[in-house]
């Protein structure tokens, strides 16, 4: 076979095989991911405030200047009368009615006599006349002063007489309904295209009532499905575009986050903010939505993922919510600044004080950017609602409460926060105590690896806390058979020397599978289990492999019998632990510990791992590798440096007390 043919064959052999089944799985996964993004847009549409942005600004009191742009009617709508005016007009109409009373058959009709209760009620309502309906169904109007009560009739005539008039409730009710039915609730019309108010105009009582009428008209149009079908549809389309931009960002810049789990995390977090904010806009004073802690989105994303994704997700969320607020530009700019500050100040969340600092910086950002943007947009202090600073304080307090939300999302999505990593790096834990007692040499080796690896991680801006935790647990599998490893033998016999090279290699390799078993037994996070599985990658147990090659020749040795099961490291952090583990172990076998021997050993170990393709699945750059080489060399020299010899006293001086 020619060289180029062999190379091509090898390359094609490593490519994934796309079967019909795998194609269906990929299609189904892509469909689920798309549906997750569409679900966010659908949720935003369902809770979208059901009135226009302009009409939602009606909380501005009469007598204050209009702070927004020119408002023009988009459709014809009636101007409704105020409740006070309607009540007064109803009272005037009812007062103009003459109450009807009918004559009781069989009673003396010479005098018109009312009961004392009816008389007093008519006097109280200031009626001056009544309508009397005779038994023959004819009606006549009688002045109230010509009507008697039993007492006044007796005083006037000397005769005792009973009331002969009774209220005709049926007729009176019909009259009231007829009069009120003709009462109009409106007092004019606003035509489409007509200017309602311009920026800077004073909101007069008449203009305020027009604005109230506009909101009522918007609500009635919405109940008919017009706003939901049109304005809501446009909003839904805009949100879909925004979610599409998020998808493009993840696919291009964060492909590992273009996964169902992470997308579900983002969707749930965004939906929580969208629903809360929209409902507050819809059902409460509009200023309350400033109290919603939108900074939770970048904070939680920063804790579990990375700062760039956190800020991009925050901007996406701000755009979606801002489109539903009364002042989109003001809201978006202020929230974007606050979220950016939250991401910039939150390097890590291992202490509650860090969240308090972030909350304080976010509060300061709100306090400064809101009035500045408000003045830029509206140009006057008079319309600033200073009560909004209460909502900013509530917002800051809720940001501090994100400490509990982090724990909730951590358990829901099986993620690992810095808080948990700090707890896992506690060497006083029960598992670490057991590790130190059972395999003391391996425990000390893990401590040294964690120190070296965490320093290296900081040098290339990897997650040093995650590296420290992964280093501490990477060799816990050696607890199952500690004497199989030289660091725990204390100079005694090595039991592996009595076995064949293949069997000895299998015994050594089992510390990976045993480590995974122990980790799952103690419910360690999956991210730490990955360190245990990948800290040797698919490399060979070199000592026993080389021994077997020397014994029978390379052509008679199957490398698979001496290879670790893998997988190879998938992240920078896992690669760093793999390097540090091999380098620290190899450093203990150096005959001479000098800068030259240390440098050569570090270079050889890293070159060997790179040549075997152990870092092919990571995002390590050549610059990262060179930085790691330098840090490993420096740390090893600091750890194993030679100490000066203390001068001894003469023997006669040592005997003196």
PEVEN-V527742 format. One record per residue. N is the residue number from 1. RES is the residue in three letters. PHI is phi in degrees with one decimal (none if undefined). OMEGA is omega in whole degrees, 0 to 359 (* if undefined). D_CENTER is the distance of its C-alpha to the mean C-alpha in Angstrom with 2 decimals. Layout:
# PEVEN-V527742
n:res:phi:omega:d_center
N:RES:PHI:OMEGA:D_CENTER
N:RES:PHI:OMEGA:D_CENTER
This chain:
# PEVEN-V527742
n:res:phi:omega:d_center
1:UNK:none:179:57.57
2:UNK:-70.7:184:57.03
3:UNK:-61.3:184:54.46
4:UNK:-67.0:177:52.35
5:UNK:-69.2:179:52.50
6:UNK:-63.4:179:51.40
7:UNK:-62.2:180:48.48
8:UNK:-63.6:180:47.34
9:UNK:-62.5:180:47.72
10:UNK:-62.5:181:45.68
11:UNK:-65.1:181:42.91
12:UNK:-66.6:180:42.87
13:UNK:-63.7:182:43.00
14:UNK:-82.5:181:39.67
15:UNK:-73.2:177:37.90
16:UNK:-67.6:179:35.86
17:UNK:-93.5:183:37.88
18:UNK:-96.7:176:36.31
19:UNK:-92.1:178:37.75
20:UNK:-61.9:180:37.32
21:UNK:-65.3:181:35.16
22:UNK:-66.2:178:32.80
23:UNK:-63.6:177:32.65
24:UNK:-63.4:179:31.63
25:UNK:-64.8:179:28.92
26:UNK:-64.6:178:27.55
27:UNK:-64.4:180:27.78
28:UNK:-63.8:179:26.05
29:UNK:-63.2:178:23.15
30:UNK:-63.3:179:22.86
31:UNK:-64.7:180:23.05
32:UNK:-63.3:179:20.25
33:UNK:-61.4:179:17.95
34:UNK:-64.8:180:19.05
35:UNK:-65.2:178:18.57
36:UNK:-63.0:179:14.90
37:UNK:-67.5:178:14.45
38:UNK:-64.5:180:16.92
39:UNK:-61.7:177:15.21
40:UNK:-63.2:178:12.20
41:UNK:-63.3:180:15.05
42:UNK:-66.2:178:16.94
43:UNK:-62.5:179:14.36
44:UNK:-60.8:179:14.06
45:UNK:-69.3:182:17.87
46:UNK:-64.9:182:18.42
47:UNK:-100.3:180:16.75
48:UNK:-57.6:181:18.10
49:UNK:-54.9:188:20.22
50:UNK:-87.7:170:23.75
51:UNK:-153.9:186:25.68
52:UNK:-70.8:180:26.29
53:UNK:-63.1:181:24.73
54:UNK:-67.3:180:28.22
55:UNK:-68.0:181:29.10
56:UNK:-74.6:181:25.95
57:UNK:-93.7:188:27.33
58:UNK:-78.3:180:30.22
59:UNK:-73.8:177:29.36
60:UNK:-67.4:184:31.52
61:UNK:-74.5:175:34.69
62:UNK:-64.1:181:38.13
63:UNK:100.5:179:39.89
64:UNK:-102.5:179:36.95
65:UNK:-73.2:178:36.66
66:UNK:-77.3:187:34.37
67:UNK:-88.1:186:31.70
68:UNK:-101.5:179:30.55
69:UNK:-71.0:180:32.36
70:UNK:-56.2:181:35.31
71:UNK:-109.0:180:34.60
72:UNK:-120.8:180:36.78
73:UNK:-65.8:179:37.18
74:UNK:-91.0:180:35.92
75:UNK:-158.8:177:38.06
76:UNK:-71.6:174:40.88
77:UNK:-152.8:181:40.02
78:UNK:-80.5:174:42.22
79:UNK:-94.1:182:42.18
80:UNK:-84.2:177:41.87
81:UNK:-73.7:177:43.94
82:UNK:-70.3:179:42.42
83:UNK:-60.9:180:42.46
84:UNK:-64.8:180:45.10
85:UNK:-67.4:178:47.33
86:UNK:-62.0:180:47.08
87:UNK:-62.8:180:48.00
88:UNK:-66.6:180:50.96
89:UNK:-65.7:176:52.22
90:UNK:-62.6:180:52.05
91:UNK:-63.7:180:54.01
92:UNK:-65.7:180:56.60
93:UNK:-66.0:180:57.12
94:UNK:-67.2:179:57.56
95:UNK:-69.5:180:59.93
96:UNK:-78.5:179:62.04
97:UNK:-76.4:174:62.68
98:UNK:-99.4:181:65.94
99:UNK:-64.6:183:65.44
100:UNK:-99.0:174:67.67
101:UNK:-128.4:179:69.96
102:UNK:-112.2:182:72.38
103:UNK:-79.1:180:75.83
104:UNK:-81.7:180:76.41
105:UNK:-60.5:175:79.25
106:UNK:86.1:179:82.39
107:UNK:-97.7:181:81.76
108:UNK:-57.2:183:84.10
109:UNK:-101.3:180:83.15
110:UNK:-68.4:181:85.35
111:UNK:-126.4:176:82.53
112:UNK:-96.3:188:78.80
113:UNK:-125.4:176:77.25
114:UNK:-104.7:172:73.53
115:UNK:-70.0:181:72.10
116:UNK:-60.8:182:71.25
117:UNK:-64.6:180:67.51
118:UNK:-64.6:179:67.47
119:UNK:-61.0:182:69.53
120:UNK:-65.2:179:67.26
121:UNK:-66.6:178:64.13
122:UNK:-65.0:177:65.77
123:UNK:-64.0:181:66.75
124:UNK:-64.0:181:63.26
125:UNK:-87.4:173:61.81
126:UNK:61.5:173:64.62
127:UNK:-79.2:179:66.22
128:UNK:-110.0:180:69.83
129:UNK:-151.6:176:70.89
130:UNK:-135.3:176:70.28
131:UNK:-104.4:183:71.11
132:UNK:-104.8:179:73.61
133:UNK:-104.0:182:73.92
134:UNK:-77.4:178:77.39
135:UNK:-58.4:179:78.22
136:UNK:-86.7:175:79.38
137:UNK:69.7:172:75.79
138:UNK:-95.2:183:76.85
139:UNK:-117.8:175:74.74
140:UNK:-144.7:181:75.86
141:UNK:-93.4:183:74.23
142:UNK:-126.1:176:75.56
143:UNK:-65.7:184:75.01
144:UNK:-64.9:180:73.45
145:UNK:-70.2:179:76.30
146:UNK:-94.9:180:78.69
147:UNK:-107.7:184:76.87
148:UNK:-107.6:164:77.84
149:UNK:-108.5:179:76.43
150:UNK:-53.9:182:78.75
151:UNK:-71.9:182:79.57
152:UNK:-68.0:177:80.36
153:UNK:-67.3:178:82.36
154:UNK:-65.3:180:84.48
155:UNK:-67.9:182:85.10
156:UNK:-83.1:187:86.14
157:UNK:-116.8:184:88.30
158:UNK:80.2:179:89.07
159:UNK:-109.1:176:87.85
160:UNK:-88.1:182:85.01
161:UNK:-131.5:178:82.72
162:UNK:-93.1:177:79.40
163:UNK:-59.2:178:76.45
164:UNK:-116.6:176:77.10
165:UNK:-119.4:178:73.86
166:UNK:-133.2:184:70.48
167:UNK:-63.0:176:67.20
168:UNK:-91.2:186:66.50
169:UNK:-62.6:181:62.79
170:UNK:-65.9:180:62.44
171:UNK:-67.5:179:63.87
172:UNK:-61.5:180:61.92
173:UNK:-64.9:179:58.62
174:UNK:-63.6:180:59.46
175:UNK:-64.3:180:60.35
176:UNK:-62.1:180:57.08
177:UNK:-62.3:180:55.00
178:UNK:-64.4:181:57.09
179:UNK:-67.6:183:56.69
180:UNK:-68.6:178:52.94
181:UNK:-65.5:180:52.41
182:UNK:-86.9:180:53.98
183:UNK:-78.7:181:51.72
184:UNK:-85.7:178:49.31
185:UNK:-84.8:184:45.72
186:UNK:-110.9:181:45.57
187:UNK:-138.7:180:47.48
188:UNK:134.5:182:47.23
189:UNK:-133.8:170:45.06
190:UNK:-110.9:183:42.81
191:UNK:-87.3:176:43.48
192:UNK:-57.8:182:41.01
193:UNK:90.6:181:41.01
194:UNK:-78.8:179:42.20
195:UNK:-70.9:178:40.67
196:UNK:-95.9:180:39.09
197:UNK:-160.8:181:38.27
198:UNK:-114.8:181:37.87
199:UNK:-60.0:180:35.91
200:UNK:92.5:178:37.66
201:UNK:-68.7:177:39.71
202:UNK:-75.8:178:40.08
203:UNK:-79.2:178:38.57
204:UNK:-79.3:176:41.74
205:UNK:-55.6:180:41.92
206:UNK:-66.3:179:43.06
207:UNK:-65.7:179:40.24
208:UNK:-60.2:179:37.69
209:UNK:-68.8:175:39.17
210:UNK:-65.5:178:38.87
211:UNK:-65.1:177:35.14
212:UNK:-62.0:179:34.83
213:UNK:-63.6:178:36.86
214:UNK:-63.0:180:34.58
215:UNK:-64.3:179:31.49
216:UNK:-64.5:178:33.61
217:UNK:-64.9:178:34.81
218:UNK:-61.5:181:31.30
219:UNK:-64.1:179:30.35
220:UNK:-66.0:177:33.57
221:UNK:-65.9:179:33.04
222:UNK:-64.8:181:29.55
223:UNK:-63.6:177:31.09
224:UNK:-83.6:178:33.54
225:UNK:93.8:184:30.81
226:UNK:-69.6:181:31.60
227:UNK:-66.3:179:28.40
228:UNK:-60.2:184:26.30
229:UNK:-81.1:184:28.40
230:UNK:-109.5:182:28.63
231:UNK:-60.5:178:26.12
232:UNK:-64.2:178:23.36
233:UNK:-65.0:178:24.54
234:UNK:-61.3:179:24.40
235:UNK:-62.4:180:20.81
236:UNK:-60.0:180:19.97
237:UNK:-64.2:179:21.89
238:UNK:-61.8:180:20.20
239:UNK:-65.1:177:16.70
240:UNK:-61.2:177:18.31
241:UNK:-60.9:181:19.67
242:UNK:-62.6:178:16.42
243:UNK:-65.3:175:14.90
244:UNK:-64.6:176:18.28
245:UNK:-62.6:177:17.93
246:UNK:-62.4:179:14.74
247:UNK:-62.5:179:16.89
248:UNK:-62.1:179:19.76
249:UNK:-59.4:183:17.95
250:UNK:-65.5:182:16.87
251:UNK:-65.5:185:20.37
252:UNK:-83.8:188:22.27
253:UNK:-101.0:181:20.54
254:UNK:-135.2:183:18.39
255:UNK:-60.5:180:20.35
256:UNK:-68.6:178:19.43
257:UNK:-91.0:175:15.77
258:UNK:-81.8:183:17.22
259:UNK:-137.2:185:17.23
260:UNK:-60.7:183:16.32
261:UNK:-63.6:182:14.47
262:UNK:-68.7:178:12.14
263:UNK:-64.5:177:11.81
264:UNK:-64.5:176:10.99
265:UNK:-59.5:180:8.18
266:UNK:-62.1:183:6.81
267:UNK:-64.5:180:8.04
268:UNK:-65.3:181:6.78
269:UNK:-65.2:179:3.00
270:UNK:-65.5:181:4.86
271:UNK:-62.4:178:7.45
272:UNK:-59.5:179:6.37
273:UNK:-69.7:182:6.27
274:UNK:-64.5:182:9.26
275:UNK:-63.9:182:11.14
276:UNK:-61.0:182:11.10
277:UNK:-65.8:182:12.16
278:UNK:-63.8:179:14.65
279:UNK:-67.0:177:16.20
280:UNK:-67.1:177:16.80
281:UNK:-64.5:188:18.39
282:UNK:-78.6:190:20.40
283:UNK:-117.3:182:21.75
284:UNK:-133.3:171:21.90
285:UNK:-54.1:189:23.13
286:UNK:-61.1:182:21.16
287:UNK:-70.7:183:20.61
288:UNK:-64.6:184:18.35
289:UNK:-67.9:175:15.30
290:UNK:-67.9:179:15.52
291:UNK:-83.2:179:14.54
292:UNK:-73.6:184:10.94
293:UNK:-78.9:178:8.97
294:UNK:-62.0:179:7.23
295:UNK:-66.6:174:7.88
296:UNK:-57.4:183:5.18
297:UNK:-61.1:179:3.64
298:UNK:-68.6:181:7.32
299:UNK:-65.1:182:8.16
300:UNK:-67.5:178:6.66
301:UNK:-67.5:178:7.69
302:UNK:-66.0:182:10.83
303:UNK:-65.2:186:11.60
304:UNK:-98.2:183:11.77
305:UNK:-128.6:182:12.82
306:UNK:-147.3:187:14.20
307:UNK:-70.1:181:14.08
308:UNK:-65.6:177:15.20
309:UNK:-63.6:179:12.55
310:UNK:-60.4:182:9.90
311:UNK:-71.0:180:11.85
312:UNK:-64.6:179:12.60
313:UNK:-64.7:178:9.15
314:UNK:-64.3:178:8.60
315:UNK:-61.8:178:12.05
316:UNK:-59.6:180:11.52
317:UNK:-64.8:180:8.88
318:UNK:-63.6:179:11.35
319:UNK:-62.6:182:14.24
320:UNK:-60.5:183:13.24
321:UNK:-74.0:182:12.71
322:UNK:-60.8:180:15.66
323:UNK:-63.3:181:17.92
324:UNK:-104.3:183:17.80
325:UNK:-95.7:179:18.50
326:UNK:-64.7:184:22.11
327:UNK:-129.4:187:21.97
328:UNK:-57.1:183:19.85
329:UNK:-64.4:180:21.22
330:UNK:-60.5:182:20.98
331:UNK:-63.2:183:17.41
332:UNK:-62.6:184:16.26
333:UNK:-64.6:182:18.41
334:UNK:-64.2:181:17.52
335:UNK:-67.9:178:13.72
336:UNK:-64.1:178:14.32
337:UNK:-64.2:181:16.66
338:UNK:-63.6:178:14.54
339:UNK:-66.0:177:11.68
340:UNK:-63.1:177:14.63
341:UNK:-64.4:179:16.22
342:UNK:-61.6:179:13.29
343:UNK:-66.6:184:13.41
344:UNK:-68.6:184:17.19
345:UNK:-93.7:183:17.72
346:UNK:-104.1:178:15.54
347:UNK:-72.6:182:17.90
348:UNK:-159.9:179:17.27
349:UNK:-122.0:176:16.01
350:UNK:-113.5:178:19.17
351:UNK:-140.3:179:20.05
352:UNK:-63.1:181:18.65
353:UNK:-61.8:180:20.58
354:UNK:-67.1:176:18.42
355:UNK:-67.1:178:15.36
356:UNK:-63.3:177:17.97
357:UNK:-64.4:178:19.25
358:UNK:-62.4:179:15.99
359:UNK:-62.6:178:15.51
360:UNK:-65.0:178:19.14
361:UNK:-67.6:177:18.89
362:UNK:-65.3:178:16.04
363:UNK:-61.9:178:18.28
364:UNK:-62.7:179:21.22
365:UNK:-64.0:176:19.61
366:UNK:-58.6:185:18.90
367:UNK:-62.9:183:22.42
368:UNK:-91.6:187:24.08
369:UNK:-71.9:184:22.43
370:UNK:-62.2:181:22.32
371:UNK:-64.2:179:26.10
372:UNK:-64.2:179:27.04
373:UNK:-67.0:180:25.23
374:UNK:-65.2:179:26.56
375:UNK:-66.7:178:30.05
376:UNK:-63.4:183:29.77
377:UNK:-81.7:190:28.88
378:UNK:-119.0:169:31.14
379:UNK:72.4:180:33.59
380:UNK:-152.4:177:34.23
381:UNK:-77.8:189:33.16
382:UNK:-62.7:184:34.60
383:UNK:-95.9:177:31.69
384:UNK:-71.7:176:28.92
385:UNK:-90.3:184:27.54
386:UNK:-67.6:177:27.45
387:UNK:-66.4:182:25.97
388:UNK:-64.8:179:22.59
389:UNK:-65.8:173:22.59
390:UNK:-63.9:179:22.10
391:UNK:-67.6:177:18.70
392:UNK:-64.6:178:17.91
393:UNK:-64.9:177:19.07
394:UNK:-59.4:178:16.96
395:UNK:-58.4:181:13.87
396:UNK:-63.8:179:15.14
397:UNK:-63.2:179:15.88
398:UNK:-67.6:176:12.43
399:UNK:-63.1:177:11.23
400:UNK:-62.3:180:13.97
401:UNK:-67.8:178:12.84
402:UNK:-60.8:178:9.80
403:UNK:-56.2:178:12.79
404:UNK:-74.4:179:12.91
405:UNK:-66.2:177:9.31
406:UNK:-58.5:180:9.99
407:UNK:-62.9:181:13.11
408:UNK:-62.8:180:11.78
409:UNK:-67.7:178:9.60
410:UNK:-61.9:180:12.64
411:UNK:-74.7:182:14.99
412:UNK:-64.4:186:13.37
413:UNK:-108.6:179:13.26
414:UNK:54.9:176:16.14
415:UNK:-98.5:180:14.68
416:UNK:-126.1:178:16.34
417:UNK:-95.1:178:15.09
418:UNK:-63.6:179:17.58
419:UNK:-61.4:180:18.21
420:UNK:-67.2:180:19.50
421:UNK:-63.8:177:21.45
422:UNK:-61.0:178:23.16
423:UNK:-64.7:182:24.23
424:UNK:-72.7:180:25.50
425:UNK:-86.3:177:27.56
426:UNK:-75.7:183:29.51
427:UNK:-75.6:176:33.01
428:UNK:-92.6:179:34.08
429:UNK:-70.0:183:32.13
430:UNK:-62.1:181:34.33
431:UNK:-65.8:179:33.85
432:UNK:-67.4:176:34.67
433:UNK:-61.3:180:37.72
434:UNK:-65.1:178:38.88
435:UNK:-62.5:181:38.41
436:UNK:-65.6:181:40.45
437:UNK:-77.1:185:43.19
438:UNK:-79.9:183:43.52
439:UNK:-132.1:187:43.19
440:UNK:-61.9:180:43.70
441:UNK:-66.8:179:44.46
442:UNK:-66.5:178:41.38
443:UNK:-65.2:179:39.28
444:UNK:-64.7:176:40.81
445:UNK:-60.4:180:40.28
446:UNK:-64.4:177:36.55
447:UNK:-62.3:180:36.35
448:UNK:-66.0:178:38.10
449:UNK:-61.5:181:35.92
450:UNK:-64.4:179:32.75
451:UNK:-67.2:181:34.28
452:UNK:-66.1:185:35.45
453:UNK:-67.8:181:32.37
454:UNK:-66.2:176:29.86
455:UNK:-64.2:179:32.08
456:UNK:-64.7:180:32.20
457:UNK:-62.8:178:28.41
458:UNK:-63.5:183:28.04
459:UNK:-66.5:180:30.73
460:UNK:-110.6:176:28.85
461:UNK:61.1:171:25.36
462:UNK:-89.0:182:24.26
463:UNK:-79.9:185:22.30
464:UNK:-66.5:180:25.19
465:UNK:-67.7:177:23.69
466:UNK:-66.1:178:23.03
467:UNK:-63.6:179:26.55
468:UNK:-61.8:180:28.08
469:UNK:-64.8:179:26.68
470:UNK:-61.8:179:27.74
471:UNK:-66.1:182:31.14
472:UNK:-64.2:186:31.79
473:UNK:-105.3:189:31.37
474:UNK:-64.9:184:32.72
475:UNK:-111.3:183:36.27
476:UNK:-66.4:177:35.87
477:UNK:-64.8:179:37.66
478:UNK:-71.1:175:40.85
479:UNK:-65.6:182:40.96
480:UNK:-68.5:179:42.43
481:UNK:-147.7:188:45.55
482:UNK:-62.2:184:45.52
483:UNK:-75.3:176:49.20
484:UNK:-76.7:186:48.61
485:UNK:-123.3:191:47.12
486:UNK:-59.3:183:49.36
487:UNK:-66.6:180:47.17
488:UNK:-107.3:187:47.76
489:UNK:-90.0:177:51.47
490:UNK:51.2:177:52.88
491:UNK:83.7:180:55.79
492:UNK:-82.2:180:56.74
493:UNK:-71.7:177:57.40
494:UNK:-96.6:184:54.76
495:UNK:-64.0:181:54.77
496:UNK:-73.6:182:53.47
497:UNK:-68.6:180:56.70
498:UNK:-88.1:182:58.61
499:UNK:-104.6:173:56.44
500:UNK:-68.1:181:56.55
501:UNK:-60.6:179:54.23
502:UNK:-64.6:181:52.25
503:UNK:-68.4:178:51.90
504:UNK:-62.2:178:51.08
505:UNK:-62.3:179:48.32
506:UNK:-62.7:179:46.90
507:UNK:-64.6:180:46.98
508:UNK:-67.9:183:45.07
509:UNK:-64.0:183:42.49
510:UNK:-63.3:181:41.75
511:UNK:-66.8:176:39.87
512:UNK:-74.3:180:36.90
513:UNK:-67.3:177:36.89
514:UNK:-65.9:178:37.78
515:UNK:-63.3:177:34.93
516:UNK:-64.2:179:32.46
517:UNK:-62.2:180:34.19
518:UNK:-64.5:180:34.06
519:UNK:-63.1:179:30.39
520:UNK:-69.4:177:29.49
521:UNK:-61.3:180:31.86
522:UNK:-93.3:175:30.03
523:UNK:56.6:174:26.58
524:UNK:-73.3:180:25.50
525:UNK:-61.2:181:22.26
526:UNK:-60.2:182:22.87
527:UNK:-64.9:176:22.20
528:UNK:-77.1:177:25.20
529:UNK:-62.9:178:27.28
530:UNK:-64.1:175:26.97
531:UNK:-64.5:180:28.64
532:UNK:-63.5:184:31.40
533:UNK:-72.8:189:32.04
534:UNK:-108.5:187:32.01
535:UNK:-71.4:170:33.65
536:UNK:-111.4:180:36.98
537:UNK:58.0:176:35.65
538:UNK:-114.3:182:38.62
539:UNK:-72.7:181:41.12
540:UNK:-99.1:169:44.55
541:UNK:-77.1:194:46.00
542:UNK:-58.5:184:48.24
543:UNK:-60.1:184:50.85
544:UNK:-77.6:177:51.82
545:UNK:-66.3:179:51.43
546:UNK:-62.7:179:53.68
547:UNK:-63.3:180:56.11
548:UNK:-69.8:178:56.41
549:UNK:-63.1:178:56.89
550:UNK:-65.3:184:59.68
551:UNK:-77.9:187:61.23
552:UNK:-121.6:181:61.35
553:UNK:96.5:185:60.24
554:UNK:-64.1:183:57.02
555:UNK:-70.2:181:58.19
556:UNK:-101.8:183:58.50
557:UNK:-114.9:175:55.04
558:UNK:-93.4:182:51.93
559:UNK:-59.0:181:48.91
560:UNK:-62.5:180:46.64
561:UNK:-70.7:185:48.44
562:UNK:-118.7:185:47.18
563:UNK:-96.3:174:43.64
564:UNK:-70.5:185:40.42
565:UNK:-72.8:181:38.33
566:UNK:79.9:10:35.28
567:UNK:-78.8:174:32.84
568:UNK:-71.9:179:32.99
569:UNK:-55.3:181:30.20
570:UNK:-106.0:183:27.15
571:UNK:-131.7:175:25.45
572:UNK:-59.4:183:26.83
573:UNK:-62.1:179:26.26
574:UNK:-65.5:178:28.28
575:UNK:-65.7:180:30.96
576:UNK:-62.2:179:31.35
577:UNK:-63.9:179:31.90
578:UNK:-61.3:178:34.42
579:UNK:-62.6:185:36.31
580:UNK:-63.2:180:36.35
581:UNK:-62.3:182:37.50
582:UNK:-67.2:183:40.40
583:UNK:-69.0:181:41.42
584:UNK:-65.1:179:41.47
585:UNK:-65.6:181:43.49
586:UNK:-68.6:183:45.86
587:UNK:-63.9:182:46.42
588:UNK:-74.8:181:48.08
589:UNK:-102.0:179:50.80
590:UNK:-70.2:177:51.85
591:UNK:-74.8:179:55.52
592:UNK:-124.0:182:55.19
593:UNK:-104.7:180:52.08
594:UNK:-125.6:177:52.46
595:UNK:-54.5:182:50.15
596:UNK:-70.3:181:51.86
597:UNK:-68.0:178:51.50
598:UNK:-64.8:181:47.86
599:UNK:-62.2:181:47.03
600:UNK:-66.1:180:48.89
601:UNK:-62.9:180:47.32
602:UNK:-61.4:181:43.73
603:UNK:-62.6:181:44.53
604:UNK:-63.6:183:46.26
605:UNK:-65.4:181:43.48
606:UNK:-68.5:178:40.73
607:UNK:-62.2:180:43.07
608:UNK:-62.7:179:43.89
609:UNK:-67.2:179:40.26
610:UNK:-68.5:181:39.59
611:UNK:-65.2:179:42.77
612:UNK:-86.4:174:41.78
613:UNK:74.6:184:38.49
614:UNK:-69.2:184:36.25
615:UNK:-107.7:184:33.70
616:UNK:-66.4:183:33.77
617:UNK:-95.5:180:30.33
618:UNK:-101.0:179:28.60
619:UNK:-105.1:178:27.63
620:UNK:-69.0:176:30.22
621:UNK:-95.9:177:32.26
622:UNK:-62.4:178:35.90
623:UNK:-65.0:178:35.03
624:UNK:-60.3:182:32.67
625:UNK:-62.6:179:35.51
626:UNK:-65.3:177:38.01
627:UNK:-65.0:180:35.83
628:UNK:-64.5:177:35.40
629:UNK:-56.1:183:39.18
630:UNK:-61.2:182:39.87
631:UNK:-66.5:180:37.52
632:UNK:-60.0:180:38.85
633:UNK:-63.7:181:42.39
634:UNK:-64.3:183:41.78
635:UNK:-67.6:179:40.09
636:UNK:-64.0:179:42.82
637:UNK:-66.2:179:45.53
638:UNK:-71.8:183:44.01
639:UNK:-74.6:187:43.67
640:UNK:-107.4:181:47.10
641:UNK:-68.8:179:49.10
642:UNK:-78.6:177:52.69
643:UNK:-91.7:178:53.53
644:UNK:-72.5:178:56.81
645:UNK:-83.7:179:59.64
646:UNK:-77.7:179:60.69
647:UNK:-67.4:179:64.46
648:UNK:-94.6:177:66.47
649:UNK:-79.8:174:69.18
650:UNK:-58.0:184:72.77
651:UNK:-60.6:181:73.75
652:UNK:-68.4:178:75.97
653:UNK:-75.5:180:73.12
654:UNK:-65.5:183:70.77
655:UNK:-83.8:180:73.30
656:UNK:-75.0:179:73.43
657:UNK:-86.7:*:71.60
